[in-house]
Amino acid sequence: MAETNSDIEAVIDSLGARGDGVAKTADGPLYVPFALPGERVRVRPGAVRGQGRASQLLEVLDPAPS
């Protein structure tokens, strides 16, 4: 998985086993705490976690549909 210091926009696809939002990307999943499926978010990828990266939620760009 490539190292990145850049913020990323992504759509949360599902919830993971730990309750984090999961966004599928070309570089692997991003695990985003406090994010819900269907939300478009801006995140900062961090440490490698399993096959993906733990990520910090910076902003919810579009909320989850109700």
C-alpha positions as CSV (number, residue, x, y, z in Angstrom):
1,M,0.0,0.0,0.0
2,A,1.4,3.4,-1.0
3,E,2.4,5.9,1.6
4,T,0.3,9.1,1.5
5,N,0.1,12.3,3.4
6,S,-2.7,13.7,1.3
7,D,-6.3,14.0,2.3
8,I,-8.7,11.8,0.3
9,E,-12.4,12.1,-0.6
10,A,-14.2,8.8,-0.4
11,V,-17.7,7.3,-0.1
12,I,-18.3,5.0,2.9
13,D,-19.5,1.7,1.6
14,S,-20.2,-0.3,4.8
15,L,-19.5,-0.6,8.5
16,G,-16.6,-2.7,9.6
17,A,-16.4,-5.2,12.5
18,R,-15.2,-2.5,14.9
19,G,-18.0,-0.1,13.9
20,D,-15.9,2.1,11.7
21,G,-17.1,3.2,8.3
22,V,-15.2,1.4,5.4
23,A,-14.4,3.1,2.1
24,K,-13.1,0.9,-0.6
25,T,-10.3,2.5,-2.6
26,A,-7.8,1.3,-5.3
27,D,-5.1,1.1,-2.5
28,G,-7.3,-0.9,-0.2
29,P,-9.9,-0.1,2.5
30,L,-9.9,3.0,4.6
31,Y,-11.3,2.6,8.1
32,V,-13.0,5.8,9.2
33,P,-14.5,6.2,12.8
34,F,-17.7,8.1,13.1
35,A,-18.6,7.7,9.4
36,L,-21.8,6.1,8.1
37,P,-22.5,4.1,4.9
38,G,-23.5,6.5,2.1
39,E,-21.6,9.5,3.4
40,R,-19.0,11.2,1.2
41,V,-16.2,12.2,3.5
42,R,-12.7,13.8,3.5
43,V,-10.2,11.8,5.4
44,R,-6.5,11.7,6.2
45,P,-5.1,8.1,5.9
46,G,-2.9,7.0,8.8
47,A,-1.3,3.8,10.0
48,V,-1.7,0.5,8.2
49,R,-4.4,-1.6,9.8
50,G,-4.8,-5.1,8.4
51,Q,-5.2,-4.8,4.6
52,G,-6.1,-1.1,4.8
53,R,-5.5,2.1,6.7
54,A,-6.9,3.6,9.8
55,S,-8.0,7.1,8.8
56,Q,-9.0,10.4,10.5
57,L,-12.4,11.9,9.6
58,L,-11.8,15.5,8.6
59,E,-15.2,16.5,7.2
60,V,-18.5,15.0,6.1
61,L,-19.0,16.4,2.6
62,D,-22.4,14.8,2.0
63,P,-24.4,13.2,4.9
64,A,-25.8,9.7,4.7
65,P,-29.2,9.4,3.0
66,S,-32.1,9.1,5.4
